[in-house]
Amino acid sequence: MREIKNVFANVLFWTGLAVLTAAFYLSGREYMGQLAVLFDGQEGEGPAVWIEVFQYCITAKNGMMFVPICAPLAAGACAEMELRSRYALFSCCRIGKRSYCRKKIWECVLPGGLMVFCSELLVLLLAFVRFYRLSPPPDGSEIGGIIGVILFSLGEGFLNGVLWAGAGGTAAVLARNPYIAYALPFVTFYVLTVFQERYYRSLFFLSPKCWADPVYFREAASKAALLIFGGCSENFDFGHVFCIGILSGMCAVCFRCFPGAVKRRLDLM
């Protein structure tokens, strides 16, 4: 796919990836230090601490605040820049408005999603290299749960990056200002987080930092699974399903609004 090739050829993508990986990993530095002291001299006897470190790093508030900053960095303002330079008209002559709008949405959100996905993958690798000696080899019943946690966490990270990149790109086109693509996602994340923590602490789902953290939805998800399925597995966290559903719904809104905003601008040219 040509869009994916363009992502990995973008210098800003690699810059954002490096910054986001460092932010995730450093946000768990204190926690990792505590674990290293706790399990000192007990190699091979502790739990799968590397997966705990991975989950802590990618869901820590300080690390997650960098997602809306880095995700739009690679291509959040590209559509607006093409519209401002009227280069979009030449592209539309070749492929048509509808195809151009679809192309722009993928070029906007893919870098953001892949950036968060790859950064979480690197954090997983770093956590495994540092803490795998503290964990005994998992048995057959644990392997499935570990793989499930990793896949769901990476999927949530990808959708989280898609959401903020798409939100930034849509806002830039609507405001006719490319800098909005970089500013609005972080401002929205920060304002909603502070608003929820200060005034509506019980309504945790209003905070963007909870959308990719299954811990907040674990109790509600377990009750829902009990009502629907008559029970729930102890090895599976149904909070991941809630997170995937919330992020998917918001990404669907971006996929609907972004092409419409681009098409409206093209019609006015």
C-alpha positions as a Markdown table, in Angstrom:
| # | Residue | x | y | z |
|---|---|---|---|---|
| 1 | Met | 0.0 | 0.0 | 0.0 |
| 2 | Arg | 1.5 | 3.3 | -1.1 |
| 3 | Glu | 0.3 | 5.2 | 1.9 |
| 4 | Ile | 2.1 | 2.9 | 4.3 |
| 5 | Lys | 5.4 | 3.3 | 2.3 |
| 6 | Asn | 5.0 | 7.1 | 2.5 |
| 7 | Val | 4.5 | 6.8 | 6.3 |
| 8 | Phe | 7.9 | 5.1 | 6.8 |
| 9 | Ala | 9.6 | 7.6 | 4.5 |
| 10 | Asn | 8.4 | 10.5 | 6.6 |
| 11 | Val | 11.1 | 12.0 | 8.9 |
| 12 | Leu | 8.4 | 13.5 | 11.2 |
| 13 | Phe | 7.0 | 10.0 | 11.7 |
| 14 | Trp | 10.3 | 8.8 | 13.1 |
| 15 | Thr | 10.7 | 11.9 | 15.2 |
| 16 | Gly | 7.3 | 11.5 | 16.7 |
| 17 | Leu | 8.0 | 7.8 | 17.2 |
| 18 | Ala | 11.2 | 8.4 | 19.1 |
| 19 | Val | 9.6 | 11.1 | 21.3 |
| 20 | Leu | 6.5 | 9.0 | 22.1 |
| 21 | Thr | 8.6 | 5.9 | 22.9 |
| 22 | Ala | 10.8 | 7.8 | 25.2 |
| 23 | Ala | 7.7 | 9.4 | 26.9 |
| 24 | Phe | 6.0 | 6.0 | 27.4 |
| 25 | Tyr | 9.2 | 4.3 | 28.8 |
| 26 | Leu | 10.2 | 7.2 | 31.1 |
| 27 | Ser | 6.7 | 7.5 | 32.5 |
| 28 | Gly | 7.2 | 4.0 | 34.0 |
| 29 | Arg | 10.7 | 4.6 | 35.3 |
| 30 | Glu | 9.8 | 4.9 | 38.9 |
| 31 | Tyr | 7.6 | 1.8 | 38.8 |
| 32 | Met | 10.3 | -0.2 | 37.1 |
| 33 | Gly | 12.8 | 0.9 | 39.8 |
| 34 | Gln | 10.4 | -0.4 | 42.5 |
| 35 | Leu | 10.0 | -3.7 | 40.7 |
| 36 | Ala | 13.7 | -4.1 | 40.3 |
| 37 | Val | 14.3 | -3.6 | 44.0 |
| 38 | Leu | 11.3 | -5.8 | 45.0 |
| 39 | Phe | 12.4 | -8.8 | 42.9 |
| 40 | Asp | 16.2 | -8.4 | 43.4 |
| 41 | Gly | 17.8 | -11.8 | 43.7 |
| 42 | Gln | 14.6 | -13.6 | 42.9 |
| 43 | Glu | 15.2 | -14.3 | 39.2 |
| 44 | Gly | 12.8 | -16.8 | 37.8 |
| 45 | Glu | 10.4 | -16.7 | 40.8 |
| 46 | Gly | 8.4 | -13.6 | 40.2 |
| 47 | Pro | 5.2 | -13.1 | 38.1 |
| 48 | Ala | 5.3 | -11.9 | 34.4 |
| 49 | Val | 6.4 | -8.5 | 35.5 |
| 50 | Trp | 7.4 | -7.4 | 32.0 |
| 51 | Ile | 3.8 | -7.5 | 30.8 |
| 52 | Glu | 2.8 | -5.4 | 33.9 |
| 53 | Val | 5.6 | -2.9 | 33.1 |
| 54 | Phe | 4.4 | -2.7 | 29.5 |
| 55 | Gln | 0.8 | -2.0 | 30.5 |
| 56 | Tyr | 1.8 | 0.5 | 33.2 |
| 57 | Cys | 4.0 | 2.5 | 30.7 |
| 58 | Ile | 1.5 | 2.8 | 27.9 |
| 59 | Thr | -1.4 | 3.8 | 30.2 |
| 60 | Ala | 0.5 | 6.2 | 32.5 |
| 61 | Lys | -1.0 | 9.7 | 32.4 |
| 62 | Asn | 2.4 | 11.4 | 31.7 |
| 63 | Gly | 3.0 | 9.1 | 28.7 |
| 64 | Met | -0.5 | 9.3 | 27.3 |
| 65 | Met | -0.4 | 13.1 | 27.2 |
| 66 | Phe | 2.2 | 12.8 | 24.4 |
| 67 | Val | -0.1 | 10.8 | 22.1 |
| 68 | Pro | -2.2 | 13.8 | 21.0 |
| 69 | Ile | 1.0 | 15.7 | 20.6 |
| 70 | Cys | 2.9 | 13.2 | 18.5 |
| 71 | Ala | 0.1 | 11.4 | 16.5 |
| 72 | Pro | -0.8 | 14.4 | 14.2 |
| 73 | Leu | 2.9 | 15.4 | 13.8 |
| 74 | Ala | 3.6 | 13.3 | 10.7 |
| 75 | Ala | 0.6 | 14.1 | 8.4 |
| 76 | Gly | -2.1 | 16.0 | 10.4 |
| 77 | Ala | -1.7 | 19.2 | 8.4 |
| 78 | Cys | -1.0 | 17.7 | 5.0 |
| 79 | Ala | -4.6 | 17.9 | 3.7 |
| 80 | Glu | -4.9 | 21.6 | 4.8 |
| 81 | Met | -1.6 | 22.5 | 3.2 |
| 82 | Glu | -2.6 | 20.9 | -0.1 |
| 83 | Leu | -6.0 | 22.8 | 0.0 |
| 84 | Arg | -4.2 | 26.1 | 0.8 |
| 85 | Ser | -1.8 | 25.7 | -2.1 |
| 86 | Arg | -4.6 | 24.5 | -4.4 |
| 87 | Tyr | -2.6 | 21.4 | -5.3 |
| 88 | Ala | -5.7 | 19.5 | -4.3 |
| 89 | Leu | -7.4 | 20.7 | -7.5 |
| 90 | Phe | -4.7 | 19.0 | -9.6 |
| 91 | Ser | -5.1 | 15.7 | -7.7 |
| 92 | Cys | -8.9 | 15.8 | -8.1 |
| 93 | Cys | -8.5 | 16.2 | -11.8 |
| 94 | Arg | -6.6 | 12.9 | -11.9 |
| 95 | Ile | -8.4 | 10.7 | -9.4 |
| 96 | Gly | -11.7 | 12.6 | -8.7 |
| 97 | Lys | -13.0 | 14.2 | -5.5 |
| 98 | Arg | -14.3 | 11.1 | -3.8 |
| 99 | Ser | -11.1 | 9.2 | -4.3 |
| 100 | Tyr | -9.0 | 12.2 | -3.2 |
| 101 | Cys | -11.0 | 12.6 | 0.0 |
| 102 | Arg | -10.6 | 8.9 | 0.8 |
| 103 | Lys | -6.9 | 9.1 | 0.1 |
| 104 | Lys | -6.5 | 12.1 | 2.4 |
| 105 | Ile | -8.2 | 10.5 | 5.3 |
| 106 | Trp | -5.9 | 7.4 | 5.1 |
| 107 | Glu | -2.8 | 9.6 | 4.7 |
| 108 | Cys | -3.8 | 11.5 | 7.8 |
| 109 | Val | -4.7 | 8.8 | 10.2 |
| 110 | Leu | -2.3 | 6.0 | 9.3 |
| 111 | Pro | 0.8 | 7.7 | 10.4 |
| 112 | Gly | -0.8 | 8.5 | 13.8 |
| 113 | Gly | -2.0 | 5.0 | 14.3 |
| 114 | Leu | 1.2 | 3.3 | 13.2 |
| 115 | Met | 3.3 | 5.7 | 15.3 |
| 116 | Val | 1.5 | 4.8 | 18.5 |
| 117 | Phe | 1.4 | 1.1 | 17.5 |
| 118 | Cys | 5.2 | 1.0 | 16.8 |
| 119 | Ser | 6.1 | 3.0 | 20.0 |
| 120 | Glu | 4.1 | 0.6 | 22.2 |
| 121 | Leu | 5.8 | -2.3 | 20.4 |
| 122 | Leu | 9.2 | -0.8 | 21.2 |
| 123 | Val | 8.2 | -0.3 | 24.9 |
| 124 | Leu | 7.1 | -4.0 | 25.0 |
| 125 | Leu | 10.4 | -5.1 | 23.7 |
| 126 | Leu | 12.3 | -2.9 | 26.2 |
| 127 | Ala | 10.2 | -4.2 | 29.1 |
| 128 | Phe | 10.8 | -7.8 | 28.0 |
| 129 | Val | 14.5 | -7.3 | 27.6 |
| 130 | Arg | 14.8 | -5.7 | 31.1 |
| 131 | Phe | 12.5 | -7.9 | 33.1 |
| 132 | Tyr | 12.1 | -11.3 | 31.4 |
| 133 | Arg | 14.6 | -12.9 | 33.9 |
| 134 | Leu | 12.2 | -12.0 | 36.7 |
| 135 | Ser | 9.4 | -14.1 | 35.1 |
| 136 | Pro | 9.1 | -17.9 | 35.0 |
| 137 | Pro | 8.3 | -19.4 | 31.6 |
| 138 | Pro | 4.5 | -19.1 | 31.1 |
| 139 | Asp | 2.5 | -22.4 | 30.9 |
| 140 | Gly | 0.0 | -23.2 | 28.2 |
| 141 | Ser | -2.9 | -21.5 | 30.0 |
| 142 | Glu | -1.0 | -18.3 | 30.5 |
| 143 | Ile | 0.3 | -17.9 | 26.9 |
| 144 | Gly | -3.2 | -17.2 | 25.5 |
| 145 | Gly | -3.9 | -14.5 | 28.1 |
| 146 | Ile | -0.5 | -12.8 | 27.5 |
| 147 | Ile | -1.0 | -12.7 | 23.8 |
| 148 | Gly | -4.5 | -11.4 | 24.2 |
| 149 | Val | -3.3 | -8.5 | 26.4 |
| 150 | Ile | -0.6 | -7.6 | 24.0 |
| 151 | Leu | -2.8 | -7.6 | 20.9 |
| 152 | Phe | -5.6 | -5.7 | 22.6 |
| 153 | Ser | -3.2 | -3.1 | 24.0 |
| 154 | Leu | -1.5 | -2.6 | 20.6 |
| 155 | Gly | -5.0 | -2.3 | 19.0 |
| 156 | Glu | -6.1 | 0.3 | 21.5 |
| 157 | Gly | -2.9 | 2.2 | 20.9 |
| 158 | Phe | -3.4 | 2.1 | 17.1 |
| 159 | Leu | -7.0 | 3.4 | 17.4 |
| 160 | Asn | -5.9 | 6.1 | 19.9 |
| 161 | Gly | -3.3 | 7.4 | 17.4 |
| 162 | Val | -5.9 | 7.3 | 14.6 |
| 163 | Leu | -8.4 | 9.2 | 16.6 |
| 164 | Trp | -6.1 | 12.1 | 17.5 |
| 165 | Ala | -4.5 | 12.3 | 14.1 |
| 166 | Gly | -7.9 | 12.4 | 12.5 |
| 167 | Ala | -9.2 | 14.9 | 14.9 |
| 168 | Gly | -6.3 | 17.2 | 14.3 |
| 169 | Gly | -6.6 | 16.9 | 10.5 |
| 170 | Thr | -10.3 | 17.5 | 10.6 |
| 171 | Ala | -9.9 | 20.6 | 12.8 |
| 172 | Ala | -7.2 | 22.0 | 10.5 |
| 173 | Val | -9.4 | 21.7 | 7.4 |
| 174 | Leu | -12.4 | 23.2 | 9.1 |
| 175 | Ala | -10.4 | 26.1 | 10.7 |
| 176 | Arg | -8.3 | 26.6 | 7.5 |
| 177 | Asn | -5.2 | 26.7 | 9.7 |
| 178 | Pro | -2.5 | 23.9 | 9.5 |
| 179 | Tyr | -1.2 | 24.7 | 13.0 |
| 180 | Ile | -4.6 | 23.7 | 14.5 |
| 181 | Ala | -3.8 | 20.1 | 13.6 |
| 182 | Tyr | -1.0 | 20.1 | 16.1 |
| 183 | Ala | -2.5 | 22.3 | 18.8 |
| 184 | Leu | -6.2 | 21.2 | 19.1 |
| 185 | Pro | -5.7 | 17.5 | 20.0 |
| 186 | Phe | -3.4 | 18.2 | 23.0 |
| 187 | Val | -5.6 | 21.1 | 24.2 |
| 188 | Thr | -8.7 | 18.9 | 23.9 |
| 189 | Phe | -7.0 | 16.1 | 25.8 |
| 190 | Tyr | -5.7 | 18.4 | 28.5 |
| 191 | Val | -9.0 | 20.3 | 29.0 |
| 192 | Leu | -11.2 | 17.2 | 29.1 |
| 193 | Thr | -8.8 | 15.5 | 31.5 |
| 194 | Val | -8.7 | 18.4 | 33.9 |
| 195 | Phe | -12.4 | 19.0 | 33.6 |
| 196 | Gln | -13.2 | 15.4 | 34.5 |
| 197 | Glu | -10.7 | 15.2 | 37.4 |
| 198 | Arg | -11.9 | 18.4 | 38.9 |
| 199 | Tyr | -15.7 | 18.4 | 38.5 |
| 200 | Tyr | -16.9 | 14.9 | 37.5 |
| 201 | Arg | -14.6 | 12.3 | 39.1 |
| 202 | Ser | -17.2 | 9.6 | 39.0 |
| 203 | Leu | -17.7 | 10.1 | 35.2 |
| 204 | Phe | -14.3 | 8.8 | 34.2 |
| 205 | Phe | -15.3 | 8.0 | 30.7 |
| 206 | Leu | -15.3 | 11.8 | 30.0 |
| 207 | Ser | -11.5 | 11.8 | 30.3 |
| 208 | Pro | -9.5 | 10.8 | 27.1 |
| 209 | Lys | -6.8 | 9.1 | 29.2 |
| 210 | Cys | -9.4 | 6.5 | 30.2 |
| 211 | Trp | -10.4 | 5.6 | 26.6 |
| 212 | Ala | -7.3 | 3.5 | 26.1 |
| 213 | Asp | -7.0 | 2.2 | 29.6 |
| 214 | Pro | -9.1 | -0.9 | 30.3 |
| 215 | Val | -8.7 | -0.6 | 34.1 |
| 216 | Tyr | -11.4 | 2.0 | 34.3 |
| 217 | Phe | -14.0 | -0.2 | 32.5 |
| 218 | Arg | -13.0 | -3.5 | 34.1 |
| 219 | Glu | -15.8 | -3.7 | 36.7 |
| 220 | Ala | -18.6 | -2.5 | 34.3 |
| 221 | Ala | -17.3 | -4.9 | 31.6 |
| 222 | Ser | -17.2 | -7.9 | 33.9 |
| 223 | Lys | -20.8 | -7.2 | 35.0 |
| 224 | Ala | -21.9 | -6.9 | 31.4 |
| 225 | Ala | -20.2 | -10.1 | 30.5 |
| 226 | Leu | -21.9 | -11.8 | 33.5 |
| 227 | Leu | -25.3 | -10.7 | 32.3 |
| 228 | Ile | -24.8 | -11.5 | 28.6 |
| 229 | Phe | -22.7 | -14.7 | 28.8 |
| 230 | Gly | -23.5 | -15.9 | 32.3 |
| 231 | Gly | -19.9 | -15.5 | 33.4 |
| 232 | Cys | -16.5 | -14.2 | 32.3 |
| 233 | Ser | -13.0 | -15.7 | 32.1 |
| 234 | Glu | -10.5 | -14.7 | 34.8 |
| 235 | Asn | -7.7 | -14.7 | 32.1 |
| 236 | Phe | -9.5 | -12.1 | 29.9 |
| 237 | Asp | -10.0 | -8.5 | 30.7 |
| 238 | Phe | -13.3 | -7.4 | 29.1 |
| 239 | Gly | -12.3 | -3.8 | 29.8 |
| 240 | His | -10.3 | -4.0 | 26.5 |
| 241 | Val | -13.6 | -4.6 | 24.6 |
| 242 | Phe | -15.1 | -1.4 | 26.0 |
| 243 | Cys | -11.9 | 0.5 | 25.1 |
| 244 | Ile | -11.9 | -0.9 | 21.6 |
| 245 | Gly | -15.6 | 0.0 | 21.2 |
| 246 | Ile | -15.2 | 3.6 | 22.4 |
| 247 | Leu | -12.2 | 4.3 | 20.3 |
| 248 | Ser | -13.7 | 2.6 | 17.2 |
| 249 | Gly | -16.8 | 4.7 | 17.5 |
| 250 | Met | -14.9 | 8.0 | 17.8 |
| 251 | Cys | -12.6 | 7.0 | 14.9 |
| 252 | Ala | -15.8 | 6.3 | 12.8 |
| 253 | Val | -16.9 | 9.9 | 13.5 |
| 254 | Cys | -13.5 | 11.2 | 12.3 |
| 255 | Phe | -13.8 | 9.0 | 9.2 |
| 256 | Arg | -17.2 | 10.6 | 8.5 |
| 257 | Cys | -16.3 | 14.2 | 9.2 |
| 258 | Phe | -12.8 | 14.5 | 7.6 |
| 259 | Pro | -13.8 | 13.6 | 4.0 |
| 260 | Gly | -16.9 | 15.8 | 4.3 |
| 261 | Ala | -14.7 | 18.8 | 5.4 |
| 262 | Val | -12.3 | 18.3 | 2.6 |
| 263 | Lys | -15.1 | 17.9 | 0.0 |
| 264 | Arg | -16.7 | 21.1 | 1.2 |
| 265 | Arg | -13.4 | 23.0 | 0.8 |
| 266 | Leu | -13.0 | 21.6 | -2.7 |
| 267 | Asp | -16.5 | 22.7 | -3.6 |
| 268 | Leu | -15.7 | 26.2 | -2.6 |
| 269 | Met | -12.6 | 26.5 | -4.8 |
